[in-house]
């Protein structure tokens, strides 16, 4: 769907909170424009259907899925929507660090207690609420798969226009597929410098095995195009496509990638 990062290293590490939340700290930057473009593409990809729960995940760890979830939640809130960002990666949480918030109480406590209000924290943008991961439980998959989690999502839906769930990587644990089965749409983040086509295909296959609706793929880790001037240079760095039909026509999403004109 969209290219967001240029570094060959992982897309999560080495960034302080201000750098990570570029949609907030530098809203006029090219990176912020890329997140707004992603927001628009998600609206088109949903085809007019109600999109209340959106999961961001990746094939492997440290590909940029948490950065995508955080900045995307900010851009939706900046557009006037009521958004709740939930750190559902209870094994390796990072959302609390990016927003400089207490990690607990968070999602794990809310699932156990049934009290989501105690875990809601104000975000830095009007209309944005954040639920951090909370204390790491011994059984994250079981908690996410439970009826209590379903009840919690129902409560969050009644409080917001959109819920963004930051899920663990698909190929690492089963948590992502559990969450994807409860969501209205899934974004898969793939770092081309870390992952490969076969890994992406396996990830999409795992998501579709639980009837998840894969809206598209966010490509990270690409090198920038050569420098240009004016608007052409501004937009030419961003590569995107509108679906991720891996395997449906013998090609992957990257083969249909094109430059914005």
VEXMINU-321300 format. One line per 4 residues: their letters; for each residue x, y, z of C-alpha. Coordinates in Angstrom, 2 decimals, always signed. Layout:
% residues N
A) X:Y:Z; ... $
//
This chain:
% residues 261
XXXX) +0.00:+0.00:+0.00; +2.63:+2.55:+0.88; +6.32:+3.05:+1.37; +7.09:+4.80:+4.65 $
XXXX) +10.72:+4.23:+5.60; +14.06:+4.31:+3.83; +16.53:+2.88:+6.35; +18.02:-0.58:+5.86 $
XXXX) +17.89:-1.25:+9.59; +14.65:-2.17:+11.32; +11.95:+0.47:+11.23; +11.37:+0.59:+14.99 $
XXXX) +14.73:+0.89:+16.73; +16.93:+3.89:+17.24; +14.13:+6.46:+17.24; +13.22:+8.69:+20.15 $
XXXX) +9.48:+9.35:+20.73; +9.52:+12.66:+18.84; +11.06:+11.02:+15.79; +8.69:+8.08:+15.98 $
XXXX) +5.53:+10.20:+16.10; +6.37:+12.24:+13.02; +2.67:+12.84:+12.25; +2.58:+14.84:+15.46 $
XXXX) +6.03:+16.43:+15.62; +6.38:+17.34:+11.94; +2.94:+17.29:+10.27; +4.21:+19.08:+7.13 $
XXXX) +6.95:+16.52:+6.44; +6.92:+14.03:+3.58; +6.61:+11.18:+6.07; +3.48:+12.73:+7.60 $
XXXX) +2.01:+13.14:+4.14; +2.69:+9.45:+3.56; +0.63:+8.51:+6.62; -2.21:+10.74:+5.43 $
XXXX) -2.01:+9.01:+2.06; -2.22:+5.68:+3.86; -5.30:+6.90:+5.75; -6.95:+7.82:+2.46 $
XXXX) -6.03:+4.47:+0.90; -7.59:+2.64:+3.84; -10.84:+4.52:+3.29; -10.81:+3.47:-0.38 $
XXXX) -9.81:-0.11:+0.45; -12.73:-0.50:+2.85; -15.08:+0.05:-0.09; -17.53:+2.07:+1.96 $
XXXX) -18.00:-0.71:+4.50; -17.87:+0.08:+8.19; -14.30:-0.12:+9.50; -14.40:-0.08:+13.28 $
XXXX) -11.45:-2.33:+14.19; -8.17:-2.14:+12.27; -5.22:-4.44:+13.06; -1.64:-3.56:+12.13 $
XXXX) +0.80:-6.44:+12.12; +3.95:-7.58:+10.33; +5.59:-10.74:+9.11; +8.51:-10.53:+11.57 $
XXXX) +9.53:-8.36:+14.56; +10.89:-4.81:+14.10; +9.46:-4.15:+10.64; +7.65:-0.95:+11.62 $
XXXX) +4.13:-2.12:+12.51; +3.99:-0.21:+15.82; +5.20:+3.00:+14.17; +2.55:+2.53:+11.53 $
XXXX) -0.18:+1.94:+14.13; +0.83:+4.98:+16.21; +1.15:+7.46:+13.34; -1.96:+6.15:+11.63 $
XXXX) -4.00:+6.59:+14.81; -2.74:+10.17:+15.06; -3.66:+10.98:+11.44; -7.18:+9.59:+11.84 $
XXXX) -7.62:+11.67:+15.01; -6.25:+14.75:+13.23; -8.98:+14.23:+10.62; -11.62:+14.61:+13.34 $
XXXX) -12.32:+10.96:+14.11; -12.54:+9.48:+17.58; -9.74:+6.90:+17.74; -8.57:+4.41:+20.36 $
XXXX) -5.07:+2.99:+19.85; -4.59:-0.32:+21.65; -1.20:-1.95:+22.23; -2.21:-5.58:+21.81 $
XXXX) +1.41:-6.76:+21.62; +1.59:-7.78:+25.24; +4.76:-9.82:+24.66; +6.83:-6.89:+23.35 $
XXXX) +4.99:-3.65:+23.94; +6.31:-0.33:+22.60; +3.32:+2.03:+22.31; +3.75:+3.32:+25.87 $
XXXX) +7.36:+4.26:+25.08; +6.42:+6.11:+21.88; +3.78:+8.18:+23.68; +5.75:+8.37:+26.96 $
XXXX) +2.88:+6.86:+28.99; +2.74:+4.41:+31.89; +2.57:+0.84:+30.62; +0.14:-0.22:+33.34 $
XXXX) -2.79:-0.37:+33.84; -3.35:-1.43:+30.26; -4.92:-4.06:+28.06; -4.04:-7.10:+30.15 $
XXXX) -5.56:-5.57:+33.29; -8.64:-4.43:+31.37; -9.29:-7.92:+29.97; -9.00:-9.52:+33.40 $
XXXX) -11.01:-6.91:+35.29; -13.47:-5.96:+32.57; -12.86:-2.29:+33.41; -11.60:-0.61:+30.25 $
XXXX) -12.13:+2.93:+31.56; -9.29:+2.53:+34.06; -6.87:+1.72:+31.21; -7.83:+4.54:+28.85 $
XXXX) -5.21:+7.30:+28.65; -5.36:+10.58:+26.79; -3.29:+10.84:+23.63; -1.45:+13.96:+22.42 $
XXXX) -4.17:+14.78:+19.87; -7.79:+15.63:+20.53; -9.93:+12.59:+19.82; -7.15:+10.07:+20.48 $
XXXX) -7.23:+7.68:+23.43; -4.57:+5.07:+24.13; -4.65:+1.70:+25.86; -1.13:+0.49:+26.63 $
XXXX) -0.30:-3.22:+26.85; -0.26:-3.48:+30.64; +1.66:-6.08:+32.59; +2.82:-9.06:+30.54 $
XXXX) +0.51:-12.02:+31.27; +1.59:-15.66:+31.11; -1.07:-16.41:+28.50; -1.47:-13.54:+25.99 $
XXXX) -3.08:-15.67:+23.25; -5.69:-17.07:+25.61; -6.57:-13.61:+26.90; -6.92:-12.19:+23.39 $
XXXX) -9.05:-15.15:+22.32; -11.35:-14.92:+25.34; -14.95:-13.74:+25.56; -13.71:-10.98:+27.87 $
XXXX) -11.65:-9.58:+25.00; -14.74:-9.65:+22.78; -16.67:-7.74:+25.43; -13.83:-5.23:+25.75 $
XXXX) -13.81:-4.60:+21.99; -17.57:-4.09:+22.04; -17.15:-1.50:+24.78; -14.39:+0.29:+22.84 $
XXXX) -16.51:+0.32:+19.67; -19.24:+2.18:+21.54; -16.69:+4.83:+22.59; -14.99:+5.54:+19.25 $
XXXX) -15.15:+5.74:+15.47; -12.07:+3.56:+15.02; -9.99:+1.13:+17.08; -6.39:+0.54:+15.94 $
XXXX) -4.88:-2.65:+17.36; -1.10:-3.00:+17.31; -0.70:-6.78:+17.08; +2.41:-8.99:+17.31 $
XXXX) +4.03:-10.30:+14.11; +2.05:-12.99:+12.29; +4.87:-15.50:+11.90; +6.10:-15.15:+15.48 $
XXXX) +3.02:-16.03:+17.56; -0.68:-16.77:+17.05; -1.83:-13.52:+18.69; -2.03:-11.62:+15.39 $
XXXX) -4.34:-14.13:+13.72; -6.55:-14.21:+16.82; -6.91:-10.42:+16.68; -7.28:-10.39:+12.89 $
XXXX) -10.28:-12.71:+13.15; -11.98:-10.09:+15.35; -11.12:-7.10:+13.13; -12.78:-5.45:+10.15 $
XXXX) -9.46:-5.02:+8.35; -5.75:-5.83:+8.61; -2.66:-3.96:+7.44; +0.46:-6.06:+6.96 $
XXXX) +3.80:-4.25:+7.37; +6.71:-5.79:+5.45; +10.30:-4.56:+5.62; +11.94:-5.57:+2.34 $
XXXX) +15.40:-5.42:+3.88; +14.45:-7.96:+6.56; +11.68:-10.15:+5.15; +11.15:-11.77:+1.74 $
XXXX) +8.34:-12.68:-0.64; +7.83:-16.15:+0.78; +7.52:-14.84:+4.34; +4.95:-12.26:+3.21 $
XXXX) +2.97:-14.95:+1.39; +2.99:-17.16:+4.49; +1.81:-14.26:+6.63; -1.04:-13.39:+4.27 $
XXXX) -1.96:-17.08:+4.07; -2.13:-17.32:+7.85; -4.37:-14.24:+8.01; -6.69:-15.49:+5.31 $
XXXX) -6.90:-18.88:+7.02; -8.88:-17.14:+9.77; -10.96:-15.20:+7.19; -9.20:-11.94:+7.99 $
XXXX) -9.77:-9.08:+5.57; -6.32:-7.99:+4.43; -6.73:-4.39:+3.25; -3.19:-4.04:+1.97 $
XXXX) +0.50:-4.01:+2.71; +2.76:-1.24:+3.97; +6.24:-1.62:+2.51; +9.15:-0.39:+4.62 $
XXXX) +12.91:-0.51:+4.21; +13.05:+0.74:+0.61; +15.78:+3.06:-0.54; +14.65:+6.55:-1.65 $
XXXX) +14.54:+7.47:-5.31; +17.21:+9.82:-6.58; +16.77:+13.43:-5.49; +14.44:+15.58:-7.52 $
XXXX) +13.02:+19.04:-7.16; +9.50:+20.28:-6.59; +6.38:+18.17:-6.21; +7.73:+15.36:-8.32 $
XXXX) +10.56:+14.83:-5.83; +8.14:+15.17:-2.92; +5.83:+12.38:-4.06; +8.14:+10.16:-6.08 $
XXXX) +9.68:+8.71:-2.91; +6.38:+7.02:-2.01; +5.45:+3.74:-3.61; +2.04:+2.24:-3.00 $
XXXX) -0.58:-0.20:-4.22; -4.17:-0.72:-3.19; -4.40:-4.42:-2.37; -2.29:-7.37:-1.36 $
XXXX) -3.64:-10.31:-3.36; -0.59:-12.44:-2.73; -0.77:-15.57:-4.80; -4.10:-14.81:-6.50 $
XXXX) -2.44:-14.04:-9.83; +0.99:-15.52:-9.29; +2.42:-12.17:-8.27; +2.91:-10.35:-5.02 $
XXXX) +1.94:-6.77:-4.23; +5.43:-5.46:-4.95; +5.15:-6.49:-8.59; +2.16:-4.15:-8.97 $
XXXX) +3.88:-1.32:-7.15; +3.90:+2.00:-8.95; +5.09:+5.54:-8.36; +2.65:+8.27:-7.49 $
X) +2.45:+10.76:-10.33 $
//
